[in-house]
Amino acid sequence: MIVLVLAAAFAALVKAGEYGLGPVVVTREDEQKLILTLGDPREHATQPGLSWRIPLLQDVRTFDRRWLHLNSKPRIVQTMDRERIVVDNYVIWRIADPLQFYKSFPTGVDRAEHQIDREVGASVREVIGRNSIPQVLTERRDAIMEEVTQRSAASLRRFGIDVADVRINRTELPSGAEENVYARMRAERERLARKHRAEGEEEARTIRADADRRARLTIAAARQAAETLRGEGDAEASRIYADSYGRDRAFYDFVRSLDAYRKTLGEGTTLVLPPQHEFFRTLHGGGRDLPAPPPVASGPPAAPEPALERPRAGPAPAPPAERPAPAPAPGPSPAQPPGAAPPGP
């Protein structure tokens, strides 16, 4: 019976301790509690479970053990390129040392949140002020947030506060500043475009000059090779001409004359020369009616080609003798041409 009474009394004390009454202090897993003796904290926070206190002499203060969320008010921050942007951030924090936290903020959590907002805001202004708008928005956003988190955690650790993360909810331009920012962005892009175009033109000139140099070298080498081949061809042609001249001079002169006609006389060509000019010698029957060309001073004169004798019209030759036939009637024979001798008896 006594045991039951004692158990009931203990249960009542525990129940009262949940409401902060009685000598029993009940600490849940998500709580931290300080026992104050006449308003002065003399012990560290209680652990989850049951603790004891002296009623009327000791008081209990309860603090949250969980991670808390603090959404800061939007603030205007100036970037490295002297542009003003509106930054809205939040903080994930918790009470790491309840005793130090109580000594720093005896009035409660509201004062602590105000201090957190101020420290984080100072870190945000300092870090963002060393970066430009493109870096804040895209290029270094994660690195900026990591730096802000580390600086905020270091500055709030002396208050018994841990900071897990600082993030930016939104970043926008203040009203009326969009056109100025857009104009500066356009000017920057135009400057970069001019720079890239100038670099491209310079590179194009370098490539073009190198290509022209290579082309000149190639053409010069080709011309040299062509002149060499042309000289060899001319030498071979001269050798062939000389050999042909030595074998048959008349045929050689005839072929050379035809080549001269082919190269000189084209369609619609008009030559004003006397009919007896040396150029027309081959056209006048191989030069029979023209005087021979003057002898070359360096050698003996060439003998003129013999003129071919044209056949003259006359009586046909007599047919071969045949066996005598019976005497024909007197008169000329139709098979014989006029003026031919009569056949023998």
C-alpha positions as CSV (number, residue, x, y, z in Angstrom):
1,M,0.0,0.0,0.0
2,I,2.8,2.4,0.9
3,V,4.5,1.5,-2.4
4,L,1.4,2.4,-4.3
5,V,1.2,5.7,-2.5
6,L,4.8,6.4,-3.2
7,A,4.4,5.5,-6.9
8,A,1.3,7.7,-7.3
9,A,3.1,10.6,-5.6
10,F,6.1,10.2,-7.8
11,A,3.9,10.1,-10.9
12,A,2.2,13.2,-9.7
13,L,5.5,14.9,-9.3
14,V,6.6,13.9,-12.7
15,K,3.4,15.2,-14.3
16,A,3.8,18.4,-12.4
17,G,7.4,18.6,-13.6
18,E,6.2,18.6,-17.2
19,Y,4.4,21.8,-16.5
20,G,7.4,23.3,-14.6
21,L,5.9,22.7,-11.2
22,G,7.3,20.8,-8.3
23,P,10.9,19.5,-7.6
24,V,11.0,17.3,-10.6
25,V,12.4,18.7,-13.9
26,V,11.4,16.7,-17.0
27,T,13.7,17.3,-20.1
28,R,12.5,16.0,-23.5
29,E,14.8,15.0,-26.4
30,D,14.1,18.3,-28.2
31,E,14.7,20.5,-25.2
32,Q,17.5,22.0,-23.1
33,K,16.8,23.4,-19.6
34,L,18.8,25.5,-17.2
35,I,18.2,25.5,-13.5
36,L,18.6,29.0,-12.1
37,T,19.3,29.6,-8.4
38,L,17.9,33.0,-7.4
39,G,18.1,34.0,-11.1
40,D,21.7,33.1,-11.5
41,P,22.6,30.1,-13.7
42,R,25.1,27.9,-11.8
43,E,24.8,24.6,-13.7
44,H,25.0,23.5,-17.3
45,A,21.9,22.4,-19.2
46,T,20.1,19.3,-18.2
47,Q,20.2,16.1,-20.2
48,P,17.0,14.4,-21.6
49,G,15.3,12.7,-18.6
50,L,14.5,13.7,-15.0
51,S,16.3,16.3,-12.9
52,W,15.7,17.8,-9.5
53,R,15.4,21.4,-8.3
54,I,14.5,23.2,-5.1
55,P,11.1,24.9,-5.4
56,L,10.9,28.6,-4.8
57,L,14.8,28.9,-4.7
58,Q,15.5,27.6,-8.2
59,D,13.8,28.4,-11.4
60,V,13.9,26.5,-14.8
61,R,14.5,28.1,-18.3
62,T,13.7,26.0,-21.3
63,F,15.5,26.3,-24.7
64,D,14.9,24.5,-28.0
65,R,17.5,21.9,-29.0
66,R,16.4,21.7,-32.6
67,W,17.7,23.5,-35.7
68,L,15.7,26.8,-36.1
69,H,14.9,28.8,-39.3
70,L,15.2,32.6,-39.4
71,N,14.0,34.4,-42.5
72,S,15.7,37.8,-42.7
73,K,14.1,40.9,-44.1
74,P,15.2,42.1,-47.6
75,R,18.1,44.4,-47.5
76,I,19.8,46.5,-50.2
77,V,23.4,45.5,-50.8
78,Q,26.0,47.2,-53.1
79,T,28.1,45.0,-55.4
80,M,31.7,45.4,-56.5
81,D,30.5,47.1,-59.8
82,R,28.6,49.7,-57.7
83,E,25.2,48.2,-58.4
84,R,22.5,48.1,-55.8
85,I,20.6,44.8,-55.4
86,V,17.9,43.6,-53.0
87,V,19.0,40.4,-51.2
88,D,16.6,38.2,-49.1
89,N,18.3,35.5,-47.2
90,Y,17.5,32.9,-44.5
91,V,19.6,31.3,-41.7
92,I,19.5,27.8,-40.2
93,W,20.7,28.0,-36.6
94,R,20.4,26.4,-33.1
95,I,21.4,27.0,-29.5
96,A,24.7,25.1,-28.9
97,D,25.4,26.4,-25.4
98,P,22.3,27.2,-23.4
99,L,24.3,28.7,-20.5
100,Q,26.3,31.1,-22.8
101,F,23.1,31.8,-24.7
102,Y,21.3,32.8,-21.5
103,K,24.1,35.0,-20.4
104,S,24.2,36.8,-23.8
105,F,20.4,37.0,-24.3
106,P,18.7,36.9,-20.9
107,T,15.5,38.4,-22.4
108,G,14.9,35.5,-24.7
109,V,15.1,34.3,-28.3
110,D,13.8,37.5,-29.9
111,R,16.9,39.4,-28.9
112,A,19.0,36.5,-30.2
113,E,17.3,36.5,-33.6
114,H,17.9,40.2,-33.9
115,Q,21.5,39.7,-33.2
116,I,21.7,36.8,-35.7
117,D,20.1,38.9,-38.4
118,R,22.5,41.7,-37.8
119,E,25.6,39.5,-37.9
120,V,24.5,37.6,-41.0
121,G,23.5,40.9,-42.7
122,A,27.0,42.3,-42.1
123,S,28.6,39.2,-43.5
124,V,26.3,39.3,-46.6
125,R,27.2,42.9,-47.3
126,E,30.9,42.4,-46.9
127,V,31.1,39.2,-49.1
128,I,28.7,40.4,-51.8
129,G,30.5,43.8,-51.9
130,R,33.6,42.0,-53.2
131,N,31.8,40.4,-56.1
132,S,30.0,41.6,-59.2
133,I,26.3,40.9,-60.1
134,P,27.1,38.1,-62.5
135,Q,29.2,36.4,-59.9
136,V,26.5,36.8,-57.3
137,L,23.8,35.4,-59.6
138,T,25.6,32.5,-61.3
139,E,29.3,32.3,-61.3
140,R,30.2,32.3,-57.6
141,R,26.9,32.0,-55.9
142,D,27.7,28.8,-54.0
143,A,31.2,30.0,-52.9
144,I,29.6,33.3,-51.7
145,M,27.1,31.5,-49.6
146,E,29.7,29.2,-48.2
147,E,31.8,32.2,-47.2
148,V,28.9,34.0,-45.6
149,T,28.0,30.9,-43.6
150,Q,31.5,30.5,-42.2
151,R,31.8,34.2,-41.3
152,S,28.4,34.2,-39.6
153,A,29.1,31.0,-37.7
154,A,32.4,32.4,-36.4
155,S,30.9,35.7,-35.3
156,L,27.9,34.0,-33.5
157,R,29.8,31.2,-31.8
158,R,30.7,33.5,-28.8
159,F,26.9,33.8,-28.1
160,G,26.5,30.0,-27.8
161,I,24.9,29.8,-31.3
162,D,25.7,27.4,-34.1
163,V,25.0,28.4,-37.7
164,A,24.5,25.5,-40.2
165,D,23.7,27.4,-43.4
166,V,23.0,30.8,-44.9
167,R,21.2,30.9,-48.2
168,I,19.8,33.6,-50.5
169,N,16.1,33.3,-51.2
170,R,16.0,35.9,-54.0
171,T,18.2,38.6,-55.6
172,E,16.6,41.4,-57.6
173,L,17.2,44.9,-58.6
174,P,15.5,47.8,-56.7
175,S,12.7,49.5,-58.6
176,G,14.0,52.0,-61.1
177,A,17.5,50.6,-61.5
178,E,16.8,48.0,-64.2
179,E,17.4,50.3,-67.1
180,N,20.7,51.5,-65.8
181,V,21.9,48.0,-65.2
182,Y,20.7,46.8,-68.6
183,A,22.5,49.8,-70.2
184,R,25.7,48.9,-68.5
185,M,25.4,45.3,-69.4
186,R,24.8,46.2,-73.1
187,A,27.9,48.5,-73.0
188,E,30.0,45.7,-71.5
189,R,28.8,43.2,-74.1
190,E,29.6,45.7,-76.9
191,R,33.0,46.3,-75.5
192,L,33.7,42.5,-75.4
193,A,32.3,42.2,-79.0
194,R,34.6,44.9,-80.2
195,K,37.5,43.3,-78.5
196,H,36.7,39.9,-80.0
197,R,36.3,41.4,-83.4
198,A,39.6,43.2,-83.2
199,E,41.3,40.0,-82.1
200,G,39.7,38.1,-84.9
201,E,40.7,40.6,-87.5
202,E,44.2,40.6,-86.3
203,E,44.3,36.8,-86.5
204,A,42.8,36.9,-90.0
205,R,45.4,39.4,-91.2
206,T,48.2,37.1,-89.8
207,I,46.7,34.0,-91.5
208,R,46.1,35.9,-94.7
209,A,49.7,37.2,-94.8
210,D,51.1,33.7,-94.1
211,A,48.8,32.3,-96.8
212,D,50.0,34.9,-99.3
213,R,53.6,34.3,-98.4
214,R,53.1,30.5,-98.9
215,A,51.3,31.2,-102.2
216,R,54.1,33.3,-103.5
217,L,56.7,30.7,-102.6
218,T,54.6,28.0,-104.2
219,I,54.1,30.0,-107.4
220,A,57.8,30.9,-107.6
221,A,58.8,27.3,-107.2
222,A,56.2,26.3,-109.8
223,R,57.5,28.9,-112.2
224,Q,61.1,27.8,-111.7
225,A,60.1,24.2,-112.4
226,A,58.1,25.3,-115.4
227,E,61.1,27.3,-116.8
228,T,63.4,24.4,-116.2
229,L,61.0,22.0,-118.0
230,R,60.4,24.5,-120.8
231,G,64.1,24.9,-121.3
232,E,64.6,21.2,-121.4
233,G,61.7,20.9,-123.9
234,D,63.1,23.6,-126.1
235,A,66.5,21.9,-126.0
236,E,64.9,18.6,-127.0
237,A,62.9,20.3,-129.7
238,S,66.0,22.0,-131.1
239,R,67.8,18.7,-131.1
240,I,64.9,17.0,-132.9
241,Y,64.7,19.9,-135.4
242,A,68.4,19.7,-136.0
243,D,68.2,16.0,-136.5
244,S,65.3,16.4,-138.9
245,Y,67.1,19.2,-140.8
246,G,70.1,16.9,-141.3
247,R,68.0,14.0,-142.6
248,D,65.7,15.8,-145.1
249,R,66.1,19.6,-145.4
250,A,63.2,20.0,-147.9
251,F,60.7,18.2,-145.7
252,Y,62.0,20.2,-142.7
253,D,61.4,23.5,-144.5
254,F,58.0,22.4,-145.6
255,V,56.9,21.4,-142.0
256,R,58.3,24.7,-140.6
257,S,56.4,26.6,-143.2
258,L,53.1,24.9,-142.3
259,D,53.7,25.6,-138.6
260,A,54.3,29.3,-139.5
261,Y,51.0,29.4,-141.5
262,R,49.1,27.7,-138.7
263,K,50.3,30.2,-136.1
264,T,50.0,33.3,-138.3
265,L,46.9,32.7,-140.5
266,G,43.8,32.5,-138.4
267,E,40.2,33.2,-139.0
268,G,39.7,36.8,-140.3
269,T,43.5,37.4,-140.5
270,T,44.6,40.0,-143.1
271,L,48.2,40.3,-144.3
272,V,49.4,43.2,-146.5
273,L,52.4,41.6,-148.3
274,P,53.5,41.5,-152.0
275,P,52.6,38.3,-153.8
276,Q,56.2,37.4,-154.3
277,H,57.1,37.6,-150.6
278,E,59.1,34.8,-149.1
279,F,56.3,34.0,-146.7
280,F,54.1,32.7,-149.7
281,R,56.9,30.6,-151.2
282,T,55.4,27.3,-150.1
283,L,51.9,28.3,-151.3
284,H,53.3,28.9,-154.8
285,G,54.0,25.3,-155.6
286,G,56.8,24.7,-153.1
287,G,58.7,27.8,-154.4
288,R,59.2,26.8,-158.0
289,D,58.4,30.2,-159.4
290,L,60.2,32.2,-156.7
291,P,63.9,32.8,-156.5
292,A,65.7,30.8,-153.9
293,P,66.3,32.4,-150.5
294,P,69.5,34.3,-150.1
295,P,72.4,32.2,-148.8
296,V,73.1,32.2,-145.1
297,A,76.3,34.1,-144.3
298,S,77.6,31.5,-141.9
299,G,77.7,28.6,-144.5
300,P,77.6,27.7,-148.1
301,P,74.4,28.4,-150.0
302,A,71.9,25.5,-150.2
303,A,71.2,24.1,-153.6
304,P,67.7,24.9,-154.9
305,E,65.3,22.1,-155.1
306,P,64.8,20.7,-158.7
307,A,61.7,21.8,-160.3
308,L,59.3,19.1,-161.3
309,E,58.5,19.1,-165.0
310,R,54.8,19.1,-165.8
311,P,53.6,16.6,-168.5
312,R,52.6,18.2,-171.9
313,A,49.4,17.3,-173.8
314,G,50.2,15.2,-177.0
315,P,49.1,12.1,-178.9
316,A,48.7,8.9,-177.0
317,P,51.4,6.3,-177.4
318,A,50.9,3.7,-180.0
319,P,49.5,0.4,-178.7
320,P,51.7,-2.7,-179.0
321,A,51.9,-4.5,-182.3
322,E,49.3,-7.1,-182.9
323,R,48.9,-10.0,-185.4
324,P,48.0,-8.6,-188.9
325,A,44.3,-8.6,-189.5
326,P,42.4,-8.4,-192.7
327,A,42.8,-5.2,-194.5
328,P,40.3,-2.8,-193.4
329,A,38.4,-0.3,-195.5
330,P,40.4,2.7,-196.4
331,G,40.2,5.4,-193.9
332,P,41.5,6.3,-190.4
333,S,41.1,3.7,-187.7
334,P,38.8,4.8,-184.9
335,A,41.0,3.3,-182.3
336,Q,43.9,5.4,-183.3
337,P,44.3,8.9,-182.2
338,P,44.7,11.6,-184.8
339,G,48.3,12.0,-186.0
340,A,49.3,8.4,-185.1
341,A,51.2,6.3,-187.7
342,P,49.2,3.7,-189.5
343,P,49.8,0.2,-188.7
344,G,52.3,-1.8,-190.7
345,P,51.3,-4.3,-193.5
